[in-house]
Amino acid sequence: MTAASGEQALAGERKLRMPSCLLKLTRVVLSHKPFALFIIIVVFVSLAYHKLYWGIGEDPKSSVPTSSLSAERSCAHYVPSALNMAGGPSPSIGNVFFVETSEQTAPSYLFSCSVESAARTHPASRVVVLMKGLAKENGSLPKHWAFSLLSCFPNVEILPLDLTELFSGTPLAQWFLQPQRQQEPHFLAVLSDACRIVLMWKFGGIYLDTDFIVLKNLQNLTNALGIQGDSVLNGAFLSFEPKHKFMELCMQDFVQNYNGWVWGHQGPELLTRVFKKWCSIRTIKSMSCKGVSALAQEVVYPIPWQDWEQLFEAVSALELQKLLKNTYAVHIWNKLSHGTKLEIPSQALLAQLYSQFCPVTYTKMKQDSEELSRRAV
């Protein structure tokens, strides 16, 4: 007899014994021990509660591992119940994409805040974080507080970025396979520019840079991009339907007018070039043309890049409310601001944004700040 058949036989014996045990208990209850009835009721109620609470008796394949259970219970106090996605997101709701084209696998506070704020404001959407540094054959995420934190949100997915697969079937496939491109001074930025327009063309939805803090749901801003100032469009935020002609023209321009040696030529300047041709205009302004909208600066770039230091200045709650009245998201201009120390807690504009729109990341920042202060004493 095999081990498997032995276990089955043993299980069968246990099932056969069950009725006789119940029969003996029944005889005791019906004869002369009414107090036993009370005990049995208590036992059965306890077992039923235990089953409902811990899920005993579920299919082992569908049950959650113990470690995940503890993670879920620790997440429950800060993940809103609105994020319960048992049925999955509606197919009509687009994904929200973030992309990391470097090998970086240690997300910053701002990275975490970007994803957390997007997850909170888009509970019915998949928030997909694609990272080049995540090896495809590695089935688990690196041990890092940000991955643990973001994994608490049921609509967040952190996946490896397969660039060859992403660019396949697009005009950028051959461009990516040219090894000399990687020697260009702005290659990572150009690669990010390439990823976003291909994602929008292939899948549609919303693309955000990992230095955005999202304040409101962006789903109603369809086929849109934002003006960053100086009559220039920026691709840090994009929202398009899949296979949109505007994104197809962006891919064509990317290859036909390629220049990876000039900062912004494949990003903001490309989008500005294509939009001007699309609308047959010379100057960019807030407008809608042939179904594509250039959003006013206050919508997603309320702080101009020239004024990035304003993010670290103290503001009152009333000033903050007034500043962000018509704003959906705030671009933090990480390329300029990343070296500036942010006091936590403080009344700085950026600190207040963290506190309100990514409270879990903010809590982690406070804990780390307090720990550093204790060590310094």
Secondary structure, 3 states (H helix, E strand, C coil): CCHHHHHHHHHHHHHHHHHHHHHHHHHHHHHCCHHHHHHHHHHHHHHHHHHHHHCCCCCCCCCCCHHHHHHHHHHCCCCCHHHCCCCCCCCCCCCEEEEECCCCCCCCHHHHHHHHHHHHHCCCCCEEEEECCCCCCCCCCCCCHHHHHHCCCCCEEEEECCHHHHHCCCCHHHHHCCHHHHHCCCHHHHHHHHHHHHHHHHCCEEEECCCEEECCCCCCCCCEEEEEECCEEEEEEEEECCCCHHHHHHHHHHHHCCCCCCCCCCCHHHHHHHHHHHHCCCCCCCEEECCEEEECHHHHCCCCHHHHHHHHCECCHHHHHHHCCCCCEEECCHHHHCCCCCCCCCCEHHHHHHHHHCHHHHHHHHHHHHHHHHHHC
